[in-house]
């Protein structure tokens, strides 16, 4: 069996990203460790499991090893939706996210694949919040 455990997600600052993902999206902080070399590893993800996001510092533009990564923050998918946050209660999750200050680009809409709305993360990158249709 294969499973995608974690994916790297470029951020400008670990703590601001943790605040967004934990407080605004409701993710769990799965790991926050600093090794002996001073490198911090932070992983967030849905509290009930599934793929996590390894919050990786993009580095300052022009810094050794940055190789343009700082410019990719918020544009990791070239302006397209790269992440699809699935819920079983769209209305409750949408209301909770709005109350937490998450910016939605549109009103919820109903498609054949479910209820969906595009929102932005803390860097302006688009995500889908989606509730698939009930299986009959």
C-alpha positions in Angstrom: 0.0 0.0 0.0 1.2 3.5 -0.8 0.1 6.6 1.1 1.2 10.2 0.8 2.2 11.0 4.4 3.4 14.7 4.2 4.1 17.4 1.6 6.3 20.4 1.9 4.6 23.7 2.2 6.7 26.9 1.8 6.2 29.6 4.5 7.8 32.9 5.5 7.6 32.3 9.2 6.9 29.1 11.2 4.9 30.8 13.9 2.6 32.8 11.7 1.9 29.7 9.6 1.2 27.6 12.7 -1.3 30.2 13.9 -3.1 30.2 10.5 -3.2 26.4 10.1 -4.1 25.7 13.7 -6.4 28.6 14.6 -8.0 29.5 11.3 -8.2 26.1 9.6 -8.5 23.9 12.7 -5.5 21.7 11.9 -3.5 20.0 14.6 0.2 20.8 15.3 1.6 17.3 14.8 5.3 18.1 15.3 7.4 21.1 16.3 11.0 20.1 17.0 14.3 21.8 16.7 17.3 19.6 16.1 20.9 20.1 17.4 21.8 22.0 14.3 19.0 24.5 14.9 16.8 23.3 12.1 13.1 23.4 13.0 10.7 20.8 11.7 7.0 21.8 11.9 4.2 19.6 10.7 0.5 20.5 10.7 -2.5 18.6 9.4 -6.1 17.6 10.0 -6.6 16.3 13.5 -8.0 13.0 12.4 -5.0 12.1 10.3 -4.2 12.1 6.7 -1.6 14.0 4.8 0.3 16.6 6.8 2.1 19.8 5.7 5.7 20.2 6.5 6.0 23.9 7.0 9.4 24.7 5.4 11.0 28.2 5.6 11.4 29.5 2.1 14.5 31.6 3.1 15.2 35.2 2.3 15.6 36.1 -1.4 19.2 35.7 -2.4 20.1 33.7 0.7 22.2 30.6 0.1 20.0 27.7 -0.7 16.9 29.9 -1.2 17.1 29.5 -5.0 13.9 31.6 -5.5 11.9 29.7 -3.0 10.9 32.9 -1.2 9.3 34.1 -4.4 7.2 30.9 -4.5 5.5 31.5 -1.2 1.8 31.9 -2.0 2.4 30.8 -5.6 3.4 27.2 -5.1 0.9 26.0 -7.7 1.3 28.9 -10.1 -1.9 30.6 -9.0 -4.0 27.5 -9.2 -5.7 25.6 -6.4 -3.3 23.0 -5.1 -5.0 21.9 -1.9 -8.5 20.6 -1.5 -9.7 20.7 2.1 -12.6 18.2 2.4 -15.2 18.4 5.1 -18.4 16.5 6.0 -20.1 19.8 7.3 -19.4 22.6 4.8 -21.7 25.1 6.5 -20.1 24.7 9.9 -16.6 24.7 8.6 -17.2 27.7 6.3 -18.8 29.7 9.2 -15.9 28.8 11.6 -13.3 29.8 9.0 -15.1 33.1 8.2 -15.2 33.9 12.0 -11.4 33.2 12.1 -10.8 35.7 9.4 -10.2 33.4 6.5 -10.9 35.3 3.2 -13.1 33.5 0.7 -12.9 34.5 -2.9 -16.5 33.5 -3.6 -19.7 32.4 -2.1 -20.3 28.7 -1.7 -21.5 27.0 -4.9 -23.1 23.7 -5.6 -21.5 21.5 -8.2 -22.0 17.9 -9.2 -18.9 17.0 -7.1 -20.2 18.8 -4.0 -20.5 22.1 -2.2 -17.3 24.2 -2.8 -15.8 27.6 -2.2 -12.3 28.9 -2.9 -10.5 30.5 0.0 -7.0 32.0 0.5 -4.3 30.9 2.9 -2.2 33.4 4.8 -0.1 34.1 1.7 -3.1 34.5 -0.7 -2.8 31.0 -2.3 -6.1 29.6 -3.3 -7.5 26.4 -1.7 -10.9 24.6 -2.1 -13.1 23.9 0.8 -15.3 21.1 -0.4 -18.0 18.8 1.0 -18.6 15.9 -1.4 -22.2 15.0 -2.1 -23.8 12.4 0.2 -23.5 8.9 -1.1 -27.0 7.5 -1.7 
